[in-house]
Amino acid sequence: MTDLNPSPQLTVYFDGACPICRFEIGQYQRCAGSENIAFIDVAAENIPDLGEGLDRPTALARFHVRRADGSLVSGAEGFAMVWQTLPSFRLLGRVAVWPPLLRLMEAAYRGILPIRAWISGLLR
């Protein structure tokens, strides 16, 4: 699903072909505050230009979020940015940016990336 909010606080780039990604993004899209986020399914055939510093293969390989100022973050930091934008996740987002926890979350995320396709295959 693509939401082309004209002035989002964040733009989230996700792999809509991945059942795990689709499920998680669906949860965020149903939350209050999601109107402040543009969700771009980079697996879709007709995707818009992803902007400076991000191409489709890179966006499909890892979770990316672009802030309103144009800066790009990915992985655990990207999830923390999304959580800070959604009221029901805001406390988690504030805690998640604590550097030791953010490093731990990033390590866990990197550990899951190589087996994401295998897990997704189990869910199909």
DSSP file (Angstrom, degrees, kcal/mol; ACC not computed):
  #  RESIDUE AA STRUCTURE BP1 BP2  ACC     N-H-->O    O-->H-N    N-H-->O    O-->H-N    TCO  KAPPA ALPHA  PHI   PSI    X-CA   Y-CA   Z-CA
    1    1 A M              0   0    0      0, 0.0     2,-0.5     0, 0.0    43,-0.0   0.000 360.0 360.0 360.0 137.1    0.0    0.0    0.0
    2    2 A T        -     0   0    0     38,-0.1     2,-0.6    39,-0.1    38,-0.2  -0.968 360.0-167.8-119.4 127.0    1.3    3.4   -0.9
    3    3 A D        -     0   0    0     36,-1.4     2,-1.1    -2,-0.5    36,-0.2  -0.956   5.7-162.3-113.2 112.8    0.2    6.6    0.9
    4    4 A L        +     0   0    0     -2,-0.6    34,-0.1    34,-0.1    -2,-0.0  -0.470  14.9 179.5 -97.1  63.6    1.3    9.7   -0.9
    5    5 A N        -     0   0    0     -2,-1.1    33,-0.1     1,-0.1    -2,-0.1  -0.467  28.4-135.9 -60.1 126.9    0.9   12.2    2.0
    6    6 A P  S    S+     0   0    0      0, 0.0    -1,-0.1     0, 0.0    32,-0.0   0.776  94.4  19.0 -65.0 -26.3    2.0   15.5    0.5
    7    7 A S  S    S+     0   0    0      3,-0.0    61,-0.1    30,-0.0     2,-0.0  -0.435  81.9 175.6-141.6  66.0    4.1   16.5    3.6
    8    8 A P        -     0   0    0      0, 0.0    29,-0.2     0, 0.0    28,-0.1  -0.347  34.7-139.1 -72.5 152.2    4.9   13.5    5.7
    9    9 A Q  S    S+     0   0    0     27,-2.4    59,-1.2     1,-0.2     2,-0.3   0.847  92.6  14.0 -70.6 -35.4    7.1   13.6    8.8
   10   10 A L  E     -aB  37  67A   0     26,-1.5    28,-2.6    57,-0.2     2,-0.5  -0.964  63.7-148.6-137.4 152.6    8.6   10.4    7.6
   11   11 A T  E     -aB  38  66A   0     55,-2.2    55,-2.8    -2,-0.3     2,-0.5  -0.994  19.2-157.1-120.6 123.1    8.7    8.3    4.4
   12   12 A V  E     -aB  39  65A   0     26,-3.3    28,-3.5    -2,-0.5     2,-0.6  -0.870   2.1-159.6-103.7 127.5    9.0    4.5    5.1
   13   13 A Y  E     +aB  40  64A   0     51,-2.6    51,-1.3    -2,-0.5     2,-0.3  -0.935  23.7 167.8-106.9 121.4   10.3    2.3    2.3
   14   14 A F  E     -a   41   0A   0     26,-2.6    28,-2.4    -2,-0.6     2,-1.0  -0.926  42.3-111.6-137.3 159.2    9.4   -1.3    2.8
   15   15 A D    >   -     0   0    0     -2,-0.3     3,-1.7    26,-0.2     7,-0.3  -0.769  26.8-174.2 -91.5  96.5    9.4   -4.6    0.9
   16   16 A G  T 3  S+     0   0    0     -2,-1.0    -1,-0.2     1,-0.3    25,-0.1   0.597  80.6  65.8 -69.1 -11.3    5.7   -5.4    0.3
   17   17 A A  T 3  S+     0   0    0     -3,-0.1    -1,-0.3    27,-0.0     3,-0.1   0.590  85.7  85.1 -83.2 -11.1    6.6   -8.8   -1.2
   18   18 A C  S <> S-     0   0    0     -3,-1.7     4,-3.0     1,-0.1     5,-0.2  -0.820  70.4-151.8 -93.8 119.4    7.9   -9.9    2.2
   19   19 A P  H  > S+     0   0    0      0, 0.0     4,-2.2     0, 0.0     5,-0.2   0.861  97.1  51.3 -59.9 -35.5    5.1  -11.2    4.5
   20   20 A I  H  > S+     0   0    0      2,-0.2     4,-2.4     1,-0.2     5,-0.2   0.952 113.8  43.4 -65.1 -48.5    7.0  -10.2    7.6
   21   21 A C  H  > S+     0   0    0      1,-0.2     4,-2.9     2,-0.2     5,-0.3   0.921 113.4  51.4 -62.5 -45.6    7.4   -6.6    6.3
   22   22 A R  H  X S+     0   0    0     -4,-3.0     4,-2.2    -7,-0.3    -1,-0.2   0.901 111.1  48.4 -60.1 -42.6    3.9   -6.4    5.0
   23   23 A F  H  X S+     0   0    0     -4,-2.2     4,-1.8    -5,-0.2    -2,-0.2   0.949 113.9  45.3 -63.3 -49.7    2.5   -7.5    8.4
   24   24 A E  H  X S+     0   0    0     -4,-2.4     4,-1.8     1,-0.2    -2,-0.2   0.926 114.0  47.7 -63.3 -45.1    4.5   -5.1   10.4
   25   25 A I  H  X S+     0   0    0     -4,-2.9     4,-2.7     1,-0.2    -1,-0.2   0.892 107.9  57.3 -63.6 -38.4    3.9   -2.1    8.1
   26   26 A G  H  X S+     0   0    0     -4,-2.2     4,-1.1    -5,-0.3    -1,-0.2   0.882 104.5  52.5 -58.0 -39.0    0.1   -3.0    8.2
   27   27 A Q  H  < S+     0   0    0     -4,-1.8     3,-0.4     1,-0.2     4,-0.3   0.926 111.5  45.7 -62.6 -44.5    0.2   -2.7   12.0
   28   28 A Y  H >< S+     0   0    0     -4,-1.8     3,-1.5     1,-0.2    -2,-0.2   0.894 107.3  57.8 -66.0 -39.5    1.8    0.7   11.7
   29   29 A Q  H 3< S+     0   0    0     -4,-2.7    -1,-0.2     1,-0.3    -2,-0.2   0.765 104.0  53.3 -64.3 -25.2   -0.7    1.9    9.0
   30   30 A R  T 3< S+     0   0    0     -4,-1.1    -1,-0.3    -3,-0.4    -2,-0.2   0.516  92.4  99.0 -86.8  -5.3   -3.6    1.1   11.3
   31   31 A C  S X  S-     0   0    0     -3,-1.5     3,-1.8    -4,-0.3     4,-0.2  -0.495  85.1-101.5 -83.9 149.5   -2.2    3.3   14.2
   32   32 A A  T 3  S+     0   0    0      1,-0.2    56,-0.4    -2,-0.2    -1,-0.1  -0.459 112.2  35.7 -58.9 140.0   -3.2    6.8   15.0
   33   33 A G  T >  S+     0   0    0     53,-0.2     3,-1.9    -2,-0.1    -1,-0.2   0.238  79.9 113.4  95.5 -12.1   -0.5    9.1   13.7
   34   34 A S  G X   +     0   0    0     -3,-1.8     3,-1.8     1,-0.3    -2,-0.1   0.703  62.2  74.6 -67.2 -16.6    0.1    7.0   10.6
   35   35 A E  G 3  S+     0   0    0      1,-0.3    -1,-0.3    -4,-0.2    -3,-0.1   0.652  88.7  61.7 -67.8 -12.5   -1.2    9.8    8.5
   36   36 A N  G <  S+     0   0    0     -3,-1.9   -27,-2.4   -28,-0.1   -26,-1.5   0.340  97.3  71.5 -91.3   5.5    2.1   11.5    9.2
   37   37 A I  E <   -a   10   0A   0     -3,-1.8     2,-0.6   -29,-0.2   -26,-0.2  -0.980  69.5-147.3-126.0 132.0    4.0    8.8    7.4
   38   38 A A  E     -a   11   0A   0    -28,-2.6   -26,-3.3    -2,-0.4     2,-0.6  -0.882  17.8-153.6 -94.3 125.3    4.2    8.0    3.7
   39   39 A F  E     -a   12   0A   0     -2,-0.6   -36,-1.4   -36,-0.2     2,-0.6  -0.896   9.9-169.5-104.1 120.2    4.5    4.3    3.2
   40   40 A I  E     -a   13   0A   0    -28,-3.5   -26,-2.6    -2,-0.6     2,-1.0  -0.939  14.2-150.1-115.1 116.4    6.2    3.3   -0.1
   41   41 A D  E >   -a   14   0A   0     -2,-0.6     3,-1.3   -28,-0.2   -26,-0.2  -0.745  10.7-170.3 -83.0 104.0    6.1   -0.4   -1.1
   42   42 A V  T 3  S+     0   0    0    -28,-2.4   -27,-0.2    -2,-1.0    -1,-0.2   0.582  81.1  64.8 -76.7  -7.8    9.4   -0.7   -3.1
   43   43 A A  T 3  S+     0   0    0    -29,-0.6    -1,-0.3     3,-0.1   -28,-0.1   0.609  80.7 104.6 -85.0 -12.7    8.4   -4.1   -4.3
   44   44 A A  S <  S-     0   0    0     -3,-1.3     3,-0.4     1,-0.1   -27,-0.0  -0.295  78.9-123.5 -66.8 153.7    5.5   -2.6   -6.3
   45   45 A E  S    S+     0   0    0      1,-0.2     2,-0.9     2,-0.0    -1,-0.1   0.913 101.6  42.0 -67.4 -44.6    5.9   -2.3  -10.0
   46   46 A N  S    S+     0   0    0      0, 0.0    -1,-0.2     0, 0.0    -2,-0.1  -0.640  77.1 162.7-108.5  75.2    5.3    1.5  -10.4
   47   47 A I        -     0   0    0     -2,-0.9     3,-0.1    -3,-0.4    -5,-0.1  -0.648  36.8-116.0 -92.2 150.2    7.2    3.0   -7.5
   48   48 A P        -     0   0    0      0, 0.0    -1,-0.1     0, 0.0     2,-0.1  -0.250  50.8 -70.0 -72.9 169.8    8.1    6.7   -7.4
   49   49 A D        -     0   0    0      1,-0.1     3,-0.1     6,-0.0     6,-0.1  -0.406  43.1-143.3 -56.9 133.3   11.7    7.9   -7.4
   50   50 A L        -     0   0    0      4,-0.3    -1,-0.1     1,-0.2     5,-0.1   0.530  39.1-125.4 -84.2  -5.7   13.1    7.0   -4.0
   51   51 A G    >   -     0   0    0      2,-0.1     3,-1.5     3,-0.0    -1,-0.2  -0.153  49.6 -18.0  89.5 175.5   15.2   10.2   -3.7
   52   52 A E  T 3  S+     0   0    0      1,-0.2     3,-0.1    -3,-0.1     0, 0.0  -0.254 125.8  12.0 -60.1 133.0   18.8   10.9   -3.1
   53   53 A G  T 3  S+     0   0    0      1,-0.1     2,-0.4    19,-0.0    -1,-0.2   0.521 108.1  89.4  83.8   6.2   20.9    8.1   -1.7
   54   54 A L    <   +     0   0    0     -3,-1.5    -4,-0.3     4,-0.0     2,-0.3  -0.960  45.2 177.0-142.8 122.7   18.4    5.3   -2.1
   55   55 A D     >  -     0   0    0     -2,-0.4     4,-2.5    -5,-0.1     5,-0.2  -0.731  44.5-100.5-113.6 170.0   17.8    2.9   -5.0
   56   56 A R  H  > S+     0   0    0     -2,-0.3     4,-2.4     1,-0.2     5,-0.2   0.907 117.7  50.4 -60.5 -48.4   15.4    0.0   -5.3
   57   57 A P  H  > S+     0   0    0      0, 0.0     4,-1.3     0, 0.0    -1,-0.2   0.907 114.0  46.5 -58.2 -40.1   17.8   -2.9   -4.6
   58   58 A T  H  > S+     0   0    0      1,-0.2     4,-0.9     2,-0.2    -2,-0.2   0.913 112.5  49.8 -66.5 -42.3   19.1   -1.1   -1.5
   59   59 A A  H  < S+     0   0    0     -4,-2.5     3,-0.2     1,-0.2    -1,-0.2   0.839 111.0  49.7 -66.7 -33.0   15.6   -0.3   -0.3
   60   60 A L  H  < S+     0   0    0     -4,-2.4    -1,-0.2    -5,-0.2    -2,-0.2   0.771 108.3  54.2 -74.7 -25.4   14.5   -3.9   -0.8
   61   61 A A  H  < S+     0   0    0     -4,-1.3     2,-0.3    -5,-0.2    -1,-0.2   0.696 119.7  13.6 -82.5 -19.3   17.5   -5.3    1.1
   62   62 A R  S  < S-     0   0    0     -4,-0.9     2,-0.2    -3,-0.2    -1,-0.2  -0.994  84.6 -93.8-159.1 147.7   17.0   -3.3    4.3
   63   63 A F        -     0   0    0     -2,-0.3    12,-2.2    -3,-0.1     2,-0.3  -0.483  46.4-173.6 -67.7 128.2   14.3   -1.1    6.1
   64   64 A H  E     -BC  13  74A   0    -51,-1.3   -51,-2.6    10,-0.2     2,-0.4  -0.954  13.7-171.3-129.0 147.1   14.8    2.6    5.3
   65   65 A V  E     -BC  12  73A   0      8,-2.9     8,-2.9    -2,-0.3     2,-0.5  -0.999  10.2-153.3-136.6 131.9   13.1    5.8    6.5
   66   66 A R  E     -BC  11  72A   0    -55,-2.8   -55,-2.2    -2,-0.4     6,-0.2  -0.925  16.5-140.6-106.4 127.5   13.6    9.3    5.2
   67   67 A R  E >   -B   10   0A   0      4,-2.9     3,-2.2    -2,-0.5   -57,-0.2  -0.326  31.1-101.1 -76.9 165.9   13.0   12.1    7.6
   68   68 A A  T 3  S+     0   0    0    -59,-1.2   -58,-0.1     1,-0.3    -1,-0.1   0.784 123.3  60.5 -59.6 -27.6   11.2   15.3    6.5
   69   69 A D  T 3  S-     0   0    0    -60,-0.2    -1,-0.3     2,-0.1     3,-0.1   0.472 121.2-107.8 -80.3  -0.3   14.6   17.0    6.2
   70   70 A G  S <  S+     0   0    0     -3,-2.2    -2,-0.1     1,-0.3     2,-0.1   0.262  73.9 137.7  95.1 -11.5   15.6   14.5    3.5
   71   71 A S        -     0   0    0     -5,-0.1    -4,-2.9     1,-0.1     2,-0.4  -0.375  44.8-138.3 -70.6 150.4   18.1   12.5    5.7
   72   72 A L  E     +C   66   0A   0     -6,-0.2     2,-0.3    -3,-0.1    -6,-0.2  -0.913  22.4 176.1-115.8 132.7   17.9    8.8    5.4
   73   73 A V  E     -C   65   0A   0     -8,-2.9    -8,-2.9    -2,-0.4     2,-0.3  -0.900   8.5-169.7-127.3 161.2   18.2    6.2    8.3
   74   74 A S  E >>  +C   64   0A   0     -2,-0.3     3,-1.0   -10,-0.2     4,-0.6  -0.904  42.1  10.9-144.5 172.5   17.9    2.5    8.1
   75   75 A G  H >> S-     0   0    0    -12,-2.2     4,-1.9    -2,-0.3     3,-0.5  -0.249 122.7  -6.1  61.7-141.3   17.6   -0.6   10.3
   76   76 A A  H 3> S+     0   0    0      1,-0.3     4,-2.4     2,-0.2    -1,-0.2   0.850 135.3  56.2 -58.2 -37.8   16.9   -0.2   14.0
   77   77 A E  H <> S+     0   0    0     -3,-1.0     4,-1.9     1,-0.2    -1,-0.3   0.884 106.1  52.0 -63.1 -37.0   17.2    3.5   13.8
   78   78 A G  H <X S+     0   0    0     -4,-0.6     4,-2.1    -3,-0.5    -2,-0.2   0.915 108.8  49.3 -64.1 -43.4   14.5    3.6   11.1
   79   79 A F  H  X S+     0   0    0     -4,-1.9     4,-2.8     1,-0.2    -2,-0.2   0.917 108.9  53.2 -61.8 -42.1   12.2    1.6   13.3
   80   80 A A  H  X S+     0   0    0     -4,-2.4     4,-2.2     1,-0.2    -1,-0.2   0.885 107.2  52.1 -60.5 -38.3   12.8    3.9   16.2
   81   81 A M  H  X S+     0   0    0     -4,-1.9     4,-1.1     2,-0.2    -1,-0.2   0.915 110.9  47.4 -64.1 -42.6   11.9    6.9   14.0
   82   82 A V  H >X S+     0   0    0     -4,-2.1     4,-1.3     1,-0.2     3,-0.8   0.946 111.5  50.5 -62.2 -47.7    8.6    5.2   13.0
   83   83 A W  H 3< S+     0   0    0     -4,-2.8     3,-0.4     1,-0.3     6,-0.3   0.873 106.8  54.3 -60.3 -38.2    7.8    4.4   16.6
   84   84 A Q  H 3< S+     0   0    0     -4,-2.2    -1,-0.3     1,-0.2    -2,-0.2   0.773 107.7  51.8 -66.7 -24.5    8.5    8.0   17.8
   85   85 A T  H << S+     0   0    0     -4,-1.1    -1,-0.2    -3,-0.8    -2,-0.2   0.747  98.5  71.5 -82.8 -25.6    6.0    9.2   15.2
   86   86 A L  S >X S-     0   0    0     -4,-1.3     3,-2.0    -3,-0.4     4,-0.9  -0.833  75.1-145.0 -98.1 119.2    3.2    6.9   16.3
   87   87 A P  G >4 S+     0   0    0      0, 0.0     3,-0.7     0, 0.0     4,-0.4   0.842  98.8  54.6 -51.5 -39.6    1.6    7.8   19.6
   88   88 A S  G 34 S+     0   0    0    -56,-0.4     4,-0.1     1,-0.2    -4,-0.1   0.666 119.1  34.1 -72.2 -13.7    1.0    4.2   20.6
   89   89 A F  G <> S+     0   0    0     -3,-2.0     4,-2.4    -6,-0.3    -1,-0.2   0.359  87.1 106.4-114.0   0.4    4.7    3.3   20.1
   90   90 A R  H <X S+     0   0    0     -4,-0.9     4,-2.3    -3,-0.7     5,-0.2   0.857  78.6  49.7 -56.5 -43.4    6.2    6.7   21.2
   91   91 A L  H  > S+     0   0    0     -4,-0.4     4,-2.2     1,-0.2    -1,-0.2   0.931 111.7  49.3 -62.3 -44.5    7.6    5.4   24.5
   92   92 A L  H  > S+     0   0    0      1,-0.2     4,-2.7     2,-0.2    -1,-0.2   0.911 110.4  52.0 -58.5 -42.4    9.2    2.5   22.8
   93   93 A G  H  X S+     0   0    0     -4,-2.4     4,-0.9   -10,-0.3    -1,-0.2   0.875 108.8  49.7 -62.5 -38.6   10.7    4.9   20.2
   94   94 A R  H  < S+     0   0    0     -4,-2.3     3,-0.3    -5,-0.2    -1,-0.2   0.889 115.2  43.2 -68.2 -38.7   12.1    7.1   22.9
   95   95 A V  H >< S+     0   0    0     -4,-2.2     3,-1.8     1,-0.2    -2,-0.2   0.877 106.1  63.3 -71.9 -38.2   13.7    4.2   24.7
   96   96 A A  H 3< S+     0   0    0     -4,-2.7    -1,-0.2     1,-0.3    -2,-0.2   0.720  93.8  61.1 -63.7 -23.0   14.9    2.6   21.5
   97   97 A V  T 3< S+     0   0    0     -4,-0.9    -1,-0.3    -3,-0.3    -2,-0.1   0.507  70.4 116.8 -85.3  -2.1   17.3    5.5   20.6
   98   98 A W  S X> S-     0   0    0     -3,-1.8     4,-2.7     1,-0.1     3,-0.8  -0.551  76.2-125.5 -62.0 120.6   19.3    5.0   23.8
   99   99 A P  H 3> S+     0   0    0      0, 0.0     4,-2.4     0, 0.0     5,-0.2   0.795 103.7  48.2 -48.4 -46.0   22.6    4.1   22.2
  100  100 A P  H 3> S+     0   0    0      0, 0.0     4,-1.8     0, 0.0     5,-0.1   0.918 117.1  43.4 -62.9 -38.7   23.3    0.7   24.0
  101  101 A L  H <> S+     0   0    0     -3,-0.8     4,-2.9     2,-0.2     5,-0.2   0.903 111.8  53.3 -71.2 -40.3   19.8   -0.5   23.2
  102  102 A L  H  X S+     0   0    0     -4,-2.7     4,-2.5     1,-0.2    -1,-0.2   0.904 108.9  50.0 -61.1 -41.1   19.9    0.8   19.6
  103  103 A R  H  X S+     0   0    0     -4,-2.4     4,-2.2    -5,-0.3    -1,-0.2   0.908 111.8  48.2 -62.9 -41.7   23.2   -1.1   19.0
  104  104 A L  H  X S+     0   0    0     -4,-1.8     4,-2.2     2,-0.2    -2,-0.2   0.917 112.3  48.4 -64.5 -44.2   21.6   -4.3   20.4
  105  105 A M  H  X S+     0   0    0     -4,-2.9     4,-2.6     1,-0.2    -2,-0.2   0.894 110.9  51.2 -63.5 -39.7   18.5   -3.8   18.2
  106  106 A E  H  X S+     0   0    0     -4,-2.5     4,-2.8    -5,-0.2    -1,-0.2   0.901 109.0  50.8 -64.9 -40.7   20.7   -3.2   15.2
  107  107 A A  H  X S+     0   0    0     -4,-2.2     4,-1.7     2,-0.2    -2,-0.2   0.917 112.1  47.3 -62.8 -42.5   22.7   -6.4   15.9
  108  108 A A  H  X S+     0   0    0     -4,-2.2     4,-1.6     2,-0.2    -2,-0.2   0.917 111.9  50.3 -64.4 -43.0   19.4   -8.4   16.2
  109  109 A Y  H  X S+     0   0    0     -4,-2.6     4,-2.0     1,-0.2     3,-0.3   0.930 110.2  49.3 -61.1 -46.1   18.1   -6.8   12.9
  110  110 A R  H  < S+     0   0    0     -4,-2.8    -1,-0.2     1,-0.2    -2,-0.2   0.831 108.6  54.9 -63.1 -31.2   21.3   -7.6   11.1
  111  111 A G  H  < S+     0   0    0     -4,-1.7     4,-0.3    -5,-0.2    -1,-0.2   0.825 110.2  45.4 -69.5 -31.6   21.0  -11.2   12.4
  112  112 A I  H >X S+     0   0    0     -4,-1.6     3,-1.3    -3,-0.3     4,-0.7   0.816  95.9  75.8 -81.3 -32.0   17.5  -11.6   11.0
  113  113 A L  G >< S+     0   0    0     -4,-2.0     3,-1.1     1,-0.3     4,-0.5   0.875  92.3  51.6 -51.1 -46.6   18.2  -10.1    7.6
  114  114 A P  G 34 S+     0   0    0      0, 0.0    -1,-0.3     0, 0.0     4,-0.2   0.766 118.1  38.2 -66.1 -21.7   20.1  -13.1    6.2
  115  115 A I  G <> S+     0   0    0     -3,-1.3     4,-2.7    -4,-0.3     5,-0.2   0.340  86.0 100.9-108.6   6.9   17.2  -15.5    7.2
  116  116 A R  H <X S+     0   0    0     -3,-1.1     4,-2.9    -4,-0.7     5,-0.2   0.906  82.9  49.7 -57.8 -44.0   14.3  -13.1    6.3
  117  117 A A  H  > S+     0   0    0     -4,-0.5     4,-2.2     2,-0.2    -1,-0.2   0.895 111.4  49.3 -63.7 -39.5   13.6  -14.9    3.0
  118  118 A W  H  > S+     0   0    0      2,-0.2     4,-1.4    -4,-0.2    -2,-0.2   0.934 113.4  45.5 -65.6 -46.0   13.6  -18.3    4.7
  119  119 A I  H  X S+     0   0    0     -4,-2.7     4,-1.3     1,-0.2     3,-0.3   0.924 112.3  52.1 -62.9 -43.6   11.2  -17.1    7.5
  120  120 A S  H  X S+     0   0    0     -4,-2.9     4,-0.8     1,-0.2     3,-0.3   0.886 105.1  56.1 -60.2 -39.3    9.0  -15.4    4.8
  121  121 A G  H  < S+     0   0    0     -4,-2.2     3,-0.5     1,-0.2    -1,-0.2   0.856 104.7  52.6 -61.1 -35.3    8.9  -18.7    2.9
  122  122 A L  H  < S+     0   0    0     -4,-1.4    -1,-0.2    -3,-0.3    -2,-0.2   0.811 108.7  51.2 -67.8 -30.4    7.5  -20.4    6.0
  123  123 A L  H  <        0   0    0     -4,-1.3    -1,-0.2    -3,-0.3    -2,-0.2   0.588 360.0 360.0 -84.9 -11.5    4.8  -17.8    6.3
  124  124 A R     <        0   0    0     -4,-0.8    -1,-0.2    -3,-0.5    -2,-0.1   0.482 360.0 360.0 -81.6 360.0    3.5  -18.0    2.7
